[in-house]
């Protein structure tokens, strides 16, 4: 099993498919298995790298907190281990924050950005609608399965089939999870901010957000797109925070279309010429 040592912490990663390199970075508390709806489609055309962020899955969980910059450094270490100078970087939720940080701190390692259901800050962004989440702290004492099911109304759109949600729950419950690692990741989110730095991103960027996202409301994605030169913003109807479950076909189509454009040098050059800054 492939591991890389990043600042003394072993980070687990996998490689699938062949072609231009794509790095997929998952969000808070989720293991790499949660790319299960996306990975088969992307890896048909691209050399696809996935990883467990520190604190979760098969990666080690050192003492926290973990800064977003530290987790970005972990992802770059994975690219080094794979022998990839630069990749198209795709990030979901916290993974989108890590992807932004890679583009800002290691700009030569990023060919393009695709950011889903993410934000520019933890404390200073548009906050979650906590009324949609579980009540009190009793859920923390519940078993893993109950905890995962209890966040259904916070993560998913109203019309998402229960069968798809339950499939997600089973995948999440199959991965290694520990509270200390998750809280260490969460602390990094709360202390991180990219707002003033986003205009420095100079690669083609796609930002997707669900219209019914109650965890990171759509305003967060709109602001991210408005701050990155020539970024495109797509608001998906009937989608919450879990874009790949709420609207899997549309999400995959938009992502693959974007990757096809930016993987071609001529198309990538035309991206900026044909794009317009997102307005709020």
N, C-alpha and C positions, 0 to 999 in steps of 0.2 A: 504494500500500500504506500502511495507516495506522500511523504511528509517533507516539509522544509522548515529549517530553524530560522525563526524571525525574532531577533532580540531575545534569544534564550527561550522562546516558546515554540513548541512544535505545532505547525499548522497543516491540517490535512487538506489535500486537494486531489482532483481527478481531471482527466482529459478525455474528451469524446470527439470523434469525427476528425475531418480534415478540411483544410481550406484557410482562408484568412482568419486570424485569431480573434476570438471573442471571449471576454471575461465576464462571467455572471456573478454578481455579489448579492447575497440574500440579506434580509432585514433582521431586526431585533428578535432574538430567541429562536429563529428558524434555522434549521440545518439545510445543507445543500440539497437534500432530498426534495425540498419544496419547489425545486425547479422542474418537477416531474412533468408538468404540462407543457413547458417551454422547451426543455432540453432535446427531446426527439426531433423537433422541427428545426432548431438552430443547428444541431450537430449534423444534420443531413447535408449542410452546405458549408459549415464553418468548423474550424478547429476550436472547440469550446472547452473552456477551463472553468471549473466550479470549485468552490472551497467552503469549508466551515470556518466562519469567523472565530477568533479566539473566544473562549468561554462557552462554546456550544459544540455539539456533535462530537466528532473524533479529534478535534483540535484541543490543545491543552487549555486549562482554565487557571492561569496564574492569578495572583492577588490583584484586585482591581484598584481604582477604576481603570477602564480602557478608554483612551481618547480616540476620537475618530481618526486623528492623524496616525495613531499607532496601528489601528486596523487597516488604514490605507497602506501603511508600510508593510503590513503582513501581506496584503494583496500584491504589492509590487515584488515582494520576495517570492511569491508563487510564480509570477511572470518570469522572474530570474531563473527559478528552478525549471521552468518549462522551456527556457531558452527563447523567450519571446521579447523582443526589444520594445514593441508597442502593440496595443490591442484596441479593439472596439470594446468599450466598457459599458456594461448594462448593470444598473443597480435598482433594487426595489426597496422602498421605505428607508430604513437605516442604510441599506446597501447603496441607495441613491446618494446619501450623504457621503459615504465612503468614496463612491465614484467621483463626486464633485471634488473631494479632497485630493484624490489622485491627480485629477486634471489640474488642480491649483498648485499642488506641492511637487508633482512629478510630471509636468506637462509633456515632456518628450515621450512618456510611456502611453499616451492616450491618442488614438486615431479619431475617435468619435465618442459621444456620450448618448446613451438612452436611459432616461431617468423616469421611473414609475412610482407614483404614489409617495412622493418624497417632499422634503422641505429644505429650507435654507438655515434653519435654526431649531433648537429645542425649546428653550425658555421663551424666546421672543417671536415665535411663529404663531399662527392661528392654532389655538389649542383644540384638543379633542372634545367631542361632545360626550362628556363622561356619563351623562344620563343614559346613554346607550350601552354602557358597560355593566359589569356585575356590581351588585350593591355591597358596600362595606368591604371588609377584608376576609370574610368567611371563605371566599373562593380560594384564598391562598392555602387554606387548610384542606381543601378538597383534593381528591386524587387527580392524577394527570388528565384523565379523560374528562372528568367533570370540569376542570379548569379550562380546557380547550373548548369545550362546548359552551361554556358560560360567556365567551366573548363573541358569540355569533352575531349579535346585533350591532356590535362595534366594528367588526371587520368586514361584513358582507352586505351587499345590497338586499333590499327587501324581497325582490323576486327571484333570488338565486335558489335553485333547487336544493332541497335538503340533502339529496343524495351526493351532490358535489361537495357540499360543506362537510358531510360526514367522511367523504374520501380524504379531504384535507386533514381532518382531525386524526384519522388513522395514520396518515403519513407523518404528521407532526409527533404523534405519540410513539412512533417507531424509532425516533432519533434520541440520542443521549441529550439530556437536558438537566441543568442544575441552576438553582436560584441565584447562587453567588455569581455565576458567569453572566446570567441575564441582567442582574442589577448592575454589574460592572459595565456591560454594554450600554445600559440605559443612562448611566452617569455620563458616559461619553456624549450621548445625544444631547443631554441637558446642557452640557458645558460648551457645545460646539456652535459656531456661527460662520456662515459663508457669505452673508448678504453683501458686505462691502467689497468682497473679493470676486464675486461672480462675473463682473465685466471683464476680468482678466482671462476668462476661458475663451479660447480661440478655435475650438474644434466644432464641427457640425454637431448639433445637439437637438435631440427630440425629448420633449417632456410630455408624459401621459398621466392623466389623473382621472379618477372615477368621480362622477357627478354626485354620488351618494357616499363619498368617503367621510366617515364620521371620526376616524382616528386622526387623519391628517387632512382637514378640509381642503377643498379644491383651491382656495385662495393661495395656499402654500405653493402649489405647483405653478399657478399663474405667475406668482412673484418670481419664482426661480427662472421661469422662461423669459420673463420681462427683463431680467437682469443680465442674461447671457446673450451676447450679440448674435443676432440672426437665429436664435433658437425657435423651434416650432412647438406650439402647445396644442395638445389634443385632449379634449374633455369627452370622456366616454359615458354616454347615458346608461342607466341601469347597471352601474358598476360602483362598488364601494372601494374599500382599501385593497381587497384581494382581486386585482384586475384579471389575473389569469384564471380565476375561478368564476368570477361574476360574468366576465365577457371574454372567454378564452379565444374564440375565433377572431374577434376584432383585435384583441391585444396582439396575438401572434401575427396577424396580417400587417398591422402597423409596424411592428418591430422588424419583420422580415423585409418589408418594403424599404424601411429606413436603412437597414444593413446592406441591402442590395445597392442602394444609391451610394452610400459612403464607402463601400468596398471598392468601387470603381473610381480611380483617381480623377477622371474627367467629371464624373458625376459629383464627386465630393467638392470639386472646385466650383461646380455650378450651384451647389447647395446654398452657399452664402449669397450668390447673385440672385437666386430666386426666392430667398427667404426674406421675411420682414420681421422686425422685432415684435414680440408679443406685447399686446397692450392689455391692461386690466379693464 
